[in-house]
Amino acid sequence: NLYWTDTGTDRIEVTRLNGTSRKILISENLDEPRAIVLNPVTGYMYWTDWGESPKIECAYLDGSERRVLVNTSLGWPNGLALDLEKEKLYWGDAKTD
């Protein structure tokens, strides 16, 4: 599957690599979704939202069980990396450097 964030429509979508079975996973309460990473081991996706209330969120790969992980001391969180071995999530913030 291919997952992506769309800042123009403020949503997170998924499709099969051949373009079939396209589905909107999250379309509510997103302001400026940016980066996205997936953890195939746990079945979670993580994404940044650098809108008016910047935050980093996660949900299962089907969009369920959505929750906020970080929503303080953020400016423009726009890059994510996932270390599967150490079970750590890293992000870059363009506003706070």
Secondary structure, 3 states (H helix, E strand, C coil): CEEEEECCCCEEEEECCCCCCCEEEECCCCCCEEEEEEECCCCEEEEEECCCCCEEEEEECCCCCCEEEECCCCCCEEEEEEECCCCEEEEEECCCC
